[in-house]
Amino acid sequence: MEPIGDEDEPRYPRRMPVSRRRGVLGEEVVDYVRELILTGTIRSGEKIDQQAISEALGVSRSPIREALVVLGREGLVELTPRRGAAVAELSPEDIIDHYALFGVVSGRAAALAAETIDAEGLSELRKVHLRFLAAGSDGTELGPDELQQLNHDFHRIINLTAPGRTRWLLRHLEHSVPSSYYEFADGWNHTAVEHHAAILEAIASGDADGARRAMESHLQASGEAAAAQLAARGFFGDDIKAMMP
C-alpha cells in the first residue's frame, strides 16, 4: 500500500515524550500510534513499523509492544503472533459508530449540565464559546492546536457536571478520536461553532432533552466528517474512497 499524504513528510514524525516514567510513557506511545491511525497517516490493513516508532520517539520496543496490546483491545490494531501488528480493517461505519457511542455518553453529560450547571460554570462555557466564535471573525485565524484546546475546554466544562464514572468513560472515548481534529477536518471549526451554540443555548435554558439531542447530533456529524476525511485520504482503500461523497 502506498503511503498517504506528502512523500516528504515522515510517516512516523519525531516526538519527544513528556515523561520517561513507565506508565506515563506507555500512554504517550498509545496516543502517538492512535493518532497516526485515526488521522489516516497509517491506514487500514497497513503493517505498523515498530522500529520506526522506536526511532521517532526514542523509546525501546517494550512500551511499543504494550501500546499495541492496548490498541488491540480498542479494536484499532490486529496482533498476529510472529507477524507483528497491523492497523485493523476498519470501515466508515466503524468510525461513525464510535462517534455515535461517544455522542450517547456526551449527550448524557450535556443533559446533566442543563440540570445542574451553576452560574460560574455557565459563565465559563459562554466565554469559551465566544472565543471560539471570534476565531476568524476578527481577521485572526487560530491555529489547529488553539482551536482544539478551545473545543476541549468547551466539552470539559460540560463533562465536569457528570458523575465520576461517566467522566472516566468520556475520557476513554475522547482518546479514541483524532486529537488534531481541527487540522484533520477542513473547516470543521465553523461547523463546530454552530453546533456548540445549539448545545449552549439548550444548557443555558435548562433544556436537558434539547442539550442531549444537540450533543448527540454534534458528535454524529463529527463522525460522518471524520469518516469522509479518512476516505478522502485513502484510509479505507480506493474502492471506499470512490464511493464516498
VOPAGU-2260 file (C-alpha; in pm, 1 decimal, decimal comma):
REM VOPAGU-2260
SITE   aa  ch    i         X         Y         Z
SITE  MET   A    0       0,0       0,0       0,0
SITE  GLU   A    1     121,7     346,6     -84,3
SITE  PRO   A    2     159,4     596,1     199,8
SITE  ILE   A    3     -94,1     874,0     238,3
SITE  GLY   A    4      -1,3    1239,3     214,5
SITE  ASP   A    5     311,0    1428,9     112,6
SITE  GLU   A    6     601,9    1196,9      36,7
SITE  ASP   A    7     837,7    1448,9     200,9
SITE  GLU   A    8     654,9    1419,0     532,7
SITE  PRO   A    9     780,5    1142,3     763,0
SITE  ARG   A   10     533,8     860,4     813,6
SITE  TYR   A   11     637,2     844,5    1178,3
SITE  PRO   A   12     719,5    1203,5    1280,3
SITE  ARG   A   13     962,9    1256,9    1564,8
SITE  ARG   A   14     813,2    1348,4    1900,8
SITE  MET   A   15     982,8    1386,7    2236,7
SITE  PRO   A   16     792,5    1206,0    2514,0
SITE  VAL   A   17     696,4    1433,8    2802,1
SITE  SER   A   18     786,4    1171,3    3061,5
SITE  ARG   A   19    1006,0     863,6    3076,9
SITE  ARG   A   20     810,6     712,8    3366,2
SITE  ARG   A   21     693,9     367,8    3264,3
SITE  GLY   A   22     317,1     416,0    3294,1
SITE  VAL   A   23     311,8     767,5    3151,2
SITE  LEU   A   24     548,8     675,6    2867,3
SITE  GLY   A   25     325,6     384,4    2769,5
SITE  GLU   A   26      23,8     616,3    2747,4
SITE  GLU   A   27     219,6     856,2    2526,1
SITE  VAL   A   28     311,7     575,2    2288,2
SITE  VAL   A   29     -53,6     467,2    2276,5
SITE  ASP   A   30    -160,8     825,0    2198,2
SITE  TYR   A   31     107,8     858,4    1928,9
SITE  VAL   A   32      13,4     540,8    1740,8
SITE  ARG   A   33    -360,2     600,4    1785,6
SITE  GLU   A   34    -326,1     945,7    1631,5
SITE  LEU   A   35    -134,4     804,9    1332,9
SITE  ILE   A   36    -419,9     561,7    1275,4
SITE  LEU   A   37    -711,6     798,2    1333,7
SITE  THR   A   38    -572,4    1071,6    1109,9
SITE  GLY   A   39    -509,1     825,4     827,2
SITE  THR   A   40    -129,4     857,3     835,4
SITE  ILE   A   41    -110,9     478,3     851,4
SITE  ARG   A   42    -418,6     320,7     707,2
SITE  SER   A   43    -645,0      22,6     741,3
SITE  GLY   A   44    -460,4    -306,9     691,7
SITE  GLU   A   45    -113,4    -149,6     690,7
SITE  LYS   A   46     164,1    -308,2     895,4
SITE  ILE   A   47     283,6     -91,7    1184,8
SITE  ASP   A   48     658,4     -26,2    1174,4
SITE  GLN   A   49     768,4     -72,6    1534,8
SITE  GLN   A   50    1130,1      16,9    1455,6
SITE  ALA   A   51    1018,2     347,4    1303,6
SITE  ILE   A   52     812,9     423,2    1616,8
SITE  SER   A   53    1113,9     340,4    1835,1
SITE  GLU   A   54    1331,1     582,5    1639,5
SITE  ALA   A   55    1064,5     854,9    1624,0
SITE  LEU   A   56    1000,9     855,1    1998,2
SITE  GLY   A   57    1341,8     742,7    2118,3
SITE  VAL   A   58    1193,7     453,1    2314,9
SITE  SER   A   59    1262,8      81,7    2342,8
SITE  ARG   A   60    1038,5    -187,3    2195,2
SITE  SER   A   61     883,8    -274,4    2533,8
SITE  PRO   A   62     646,2      26,3    2567,5
SITE  ILE   A   63     562,9      -4,5    2197,7
SITE  ARG   A   64     453,2    -366,9    2238,5
SITE  GLU   A   65     246,9    -270,9    2543,2
SITE  ALA   A   66      86,7      15,4    2348,1
SITE  LEU   A   67      -7,5    -215,2    2060,4
SITE  VAL   A   68    -178,9    -452,8    2303,4
SITE  VAL   A   69    -385,8    -160,7    2436,7
SITE  LEU   A   70    -477,8     -53,3    2084,6
SITE  GLY   A   71    -565,3    -412,1    2003,9
SITE  ARG   A   72    -818,7    -408,9    2286,4
SITE  GLU   A   73    -961,5     -86,9    2141,5
SITE  GLY   A   74   -1010,5    -258,0    1806,0
SITE  LEU   A   75    -766,4     -32,3    1620,9
SITE  VAL   A   76    -481,0    -283,0    1584,8
SITE  GLU   A   77    -465,6    -650,7    1489,6
SITE  LEU   A   78    -186,0    -850,5    1654,2
SITE  THR   A   79     -62,8   -1166,3    1483,1
SITE  PRO   A   80     194,2   -1393,9    1655,4
SITE  ARG   A   81     533,4   -1386,2    1480,3
SITE  ARG   A   82     397,8   -1142,7    1219,4
SITE  GLY   A   83     369,6    -823,0    1420,0
SITE  ALA   A   84      90,1    -568,9    1425,6
SITE  ALA   A   85    -122,1    -402,4    1160,6
SITE  VAL   A   86    -395,2    -140,4    1156,3
SITE  ALA   A   87    -729,5    -317,0    1191,2
SITE  GLU   A   88    -955,4    -333,8     887,2
SITE  LEU   A   89   -1193,9     -52,0     969,9
SITE  SER   A   90   -1490,6      74,1     771,1
SITE  PRO   A   91   -1651,5     419,5     760,0
SITE  GLU   A   92   -1935,6     267,8     963,6
SITE  ASP   A   93   -1689,0     171,8    1239,4
SITE  ILE   A   94   -1571,0     532,8    1271,4
SITE  ILE   A   95   -1925,5     673,3    1267,4
SITE  ASP   A   96   -2039,0     413,3    1521,6
SITE  HIS   A   97   -1762,5     510,3    1762,6
SITE  TYR   A   98   -1858,4     875,8    1744,0
SITE  ALA   A   99   -2223,5     782,1    1790,7
SITE  LEU   A  100   -2135,8     595,4    2111,6
SITE  PHE   A  101   -1930,4     895,0    2221,4
SITE  GLY   A  102   -2236,0    1109,7    2146,4
SITE  VAL   A  103   -2465,5     899,0    2364,9
SITE  VAL   A  104   -2241,4     939,0    2670,4
SITE  SER   A  105   -2165,6    1304,2    2592,2
SITE  GLY   A  106   -2536,7    1364,2    2545,4
SITE  ARG   A  107   -2599,9    1234,9    2895,7
SITE  ALA   A  108   -2336,4    1474,6    3029,5
SITE  ALA   A  109   -2495,0    1765,9    2839,9
SITE  ALA   A  110   -2838,3    1678,3    2981,1
SITE  LEU   A  111   -2693,4    1672,0    3333,5
SITE  ALA   A  112   -2524,2    2006,1    3269,1
SITE  ALA   A  113   -2859,2    2158,1    3170,6
SITE  GLU   A  114   -2997,8    2045,5    3505,0
SITE  THR   A  115   -2705,3    2111,6    3737,8
SITE  ILE   A  116   -2451,9    2360,3    3596,2
SITE  ASP   A  117   -2400,2    2660,2    3824,7
SITE  ALA   A  118   -2369,7    3026,0    3725,8
SITE  GLU   A  119   -1988,0    3014,9    3730,4
SITE  GLY   A  120   -1975,9    2709,3    3505,2
SITE  LEU   A  121   -2225,7    2859,0    3262,0
SITE  SER   A  122   -2025,1    3182,1    3251,4
SITE  GLU   A  123   -1706,4    2988,1    3169,9
SITE  LEU   A  124   -1888,7    2795,5    2897,7
SITE  ARG   A  125   -2011,5    3119,8    2740,2
SITE  LYS   A  126   -1660,3    3270,3    2748,4
SITE  VAL   A  127   -1507,8    2968,1    2573,2
SITE  HIS   A  128   -1783,1    2970,9    2311,2
SITE  LEU   A  129   -1732,6    3343,7    2245,9
SITE  ARG   A  130   -1358,5    3290,2    2195,5
SITE  PHE   A  131   -1437,2    3009,2    1952,5
SITE  LEU   A  132   -1694,4    3229,5    1778,1
SITE  ALA   A  133   -1445,0    3513,2    1744,3
SITE  ALA   A  134   -1183,4    3288,6    1580,7
SITE  GLY   A  135   -1155,2    3415,9    1226,5
SITE  SER   A  136   -1435,0    3673,6    1254,5
SITE  ASP   A  137   -1187,6    3943,9    1358,4
SITE  GLY   A  138    -938,5    3850,2    1087,3
SITE  THR   A  139    -719,0    3649,3    1324,0
SITE  GLU   A  140    -743,3    3280,2    1245,5
SITE  LEU   A  141    -647,4    3049,7    1530,1
SITE  GLY   A  142    -422,9    2752,4    1464,4
SITE  PRO   A  143    -547,1    2392,8    1497,5
SITE  ASP   A  144    -387,0    2349,1    1840,3
SITE  GLU   A  145    -564,3    2657,3    1976,0
SITE  LEU   A  146    -895,6    2550,2    1824,6
SITE  GLN   A  147    -851,9    2203,1    1968,4
SITE  GLN   A  148    -785,8    2349,6    2313,1
SITE  LEU   A  149   -1099,7    2565,8    2296,3
SITE  ASN   A  150   -1302,8    2264,1    2189,0
SITE  HIS   A  151   -1155,4    2060,2    2473,8
SITE  ASP   A  152   -1237,1    2336,0    2723,0
SITE  PHE   A  153   -1597,1    2361,9    2599,9
SITE  HIS   A  154   -1661,5    1991,0    2643,7
SITE  ARG   A  155   -1461,1    1972,8    2968,7
SITE  ILE   A  156   -1682,0    2231,0    3137,4
SITE  ILE   A  157   -1991,4    2034,0    3037,9
SITE  ASN   A  158   -1842,9    1698,6    3137,1
SITE  LEU   A  159   -1742,1    1820,7    3483,2
SITE  THR   A  160   -2110,9    1821,9    3578,4
SITE  ALA   A  161   -2131,3    1443,8    3522,2
SITE  PRO   A  162   -2059,9    1171,7    3782,6
SITE  GLY   A  163   -1708,5    1032,7    3807,8
SITE  ARG   A  164   -1780,2     708,2    3621,9
SITE  THR   A  165   -1932,7     896,3    3330,0
SITE  ARG   A  166   -1631,9    1130,2    3315,8
SITE  TRP   A  167   -1396,8     829,7    3309,4
SITE  LEU   A  168   -1586,1     678,4    3016,1
SITE  LEU   A  169   -1587,2    1010,5    2831,8
SITE  ARG   A  170   -1209,1    1040,1    2868,1
SITE  HIS   A  171   -1164,4     691,6    2725,1
SITE  LEU   A  172   -1392,4     760,9    2429,1
SITE  GLU   A  173   -1233,7    1100,8    2367,9
SITE  HIS   A  174    -888,8     944,6    2343,7
SITE  SER   A  175   -1011,0     723,2    2062,3
SITE  VAL   A  176   -1092,0    1009,5    1825,0
SITE  PRO   A  177    -835,0    1227,3    1643,1
SITE  SER   A  178    -673,3    1475,8    1881,3
SITE  SER   A  179    -573,8    1701,3    1589,2
SITE  TYR   A  180    -929,3    1719,2    1456,2
SITE  TYR   A  181    -915,8    2089,0    1366,7
SITE  GLU   A  182    -621,0    2025,2    1138,2
SITE  PHE   A  183    -751,7    1691,3    1019,7
SITE  ALA   A  184   -1105,0    1803,5     916,6
SITE  ASP   A  185   -1100,2    2113,5     695,3
SITE  GLY   A  186   -1331,4    2393,3     805,3
SITE  TRP   A  187   -1468,3    2196,6    1097,9
SITE  ASN   A  188   -1426,2    2493,7    1334,5
SITE  HIS   A  189   -1707,1    2683,6    1158,4
SITE  THR   A  190   -1941,5    2385,3    1178,3
SITE  ALA   A  191   -1848,3    2317,8    1540,0
SITE  VAL   A  192   -1930,7    2677,2    1638,4
SITE  GLU   A  193   -2286,7    2630,7    1512,7
SITE  HIS   A  194   -2321,4    2300,2    1697,9
SITE  HIS   A  195   -2176,7    2446,7    2017,7
SITE  ALA   A  196   -2421,3    2737,5    2000,3
SITE  ALA   A  197   -2715,4    2494,8    1998,1
SITE  ILE   A  198   -2568,8    2296,4    2288,9
SITE  LEU   A  199   -2500,6    2611,9    2489,6
SITE  GLU   A  200   -2849,0    2750,8    2428,1
SITE  ALA   A  201   -3012,9    2428,4    2549,3
SITE  ILE   A  202   -2793,0    2407,9    2860,8
SITE  ALA   A  203   -2847,1    2776,0    2945,9
SITE  SER   A  204   -3224,4    2735,7    2918,9
SITE  GLY   A  205   -3225,3    2421,5    3134,3
SITE  ASP   A  206   -3349,2    2207,3    2844,3
SITE  ALA   A  207   -3198,8    1866,2    2927,5
SITE  ASP   A  208   -3355,9    1681,6    2633,1
SITE  GLY   A  209   -3253,3    1958,0    2393,2
SITE  ALA   A  210   -2896,5    1954,1    2523,3
SITE  ARG   A  211   -2879,2    1576,5    2483,2
SITE  ARG   A  212   -3010,5    1588,8    2126,6
SITE  ALA   A  213   -2779,4    1875,3    2029,1
SITE  MET   A  214   -2471,6    1697,1    2166,3
SITE  GLU   A  215   -2560,6    1364,1    2006,0
SITE  SER   A  216   -2621,0    1540,1    1672,4
SITE  HIS   A  217   -2288,5    1723,8    1704,0
SITE  LEU   A  218   -2090,0    1404,2    1751,9
SITE  GLN   A  219   -2284,9    1213,4    1487,4
SITE  ALA   A  220   -2189,5    1485,4    1238,6
SITE  SER   A  221   -1830,6    1473,1    1369,1
SITE  GLY   A  222   -1815,0    1101,1    1295,3
SITE  GLU   A  223   -1950,7    1144,8     944,9
SITE  ALA   A  224   -1696,9    1422,2     876,3
SITE  ALA   A  225   -1411,6    1211,9    1016,4
SITE  ALA   A  226   -1511,3     911,2     803,3
SITE  ALA   A  227   -1529,4    1129,9     492,1
SITE  GLN   A  228   -1185,1    1278,8     560,4
SITE  LEU   A  229   -1030,9     936,0     618,7
SITE  ALA   A  230   -1191,2     805,4     299,9
SITE  ALA   A  231   -1053,2    1102,0     104,8
SITE  ARG   A  232    -706,1    1011,6     233,6
SITE  GLY   A  233    -747,2     653,7     111,9
SITE  PHE   A  234    -759,2     511,1     463,9
SITE  PHE   A  235   -1031,2     257,9     377,7
SITE  GLY   A  236    -892,3     172,8      34,3
SITE  ASP   A  237    -958,9     307,5    -312,1
SITE  ASP   A  238   -1297,1     134,9    -351,4
SITE  ILE   A  239   -1443,2     307,7     -46,1
SITE  LYS   A  240   -1280,0     636,2    -147,8
SITE  ALA   A  241   -1463,5     626,4    -480,5
SITE  MET   A  242   -1796,9     554,6    -310,3
SITE  MET   A  243   -1781,9     840,5     -57,7
SITE  PRO   A  244   -1942,8    1176,3    -147,8
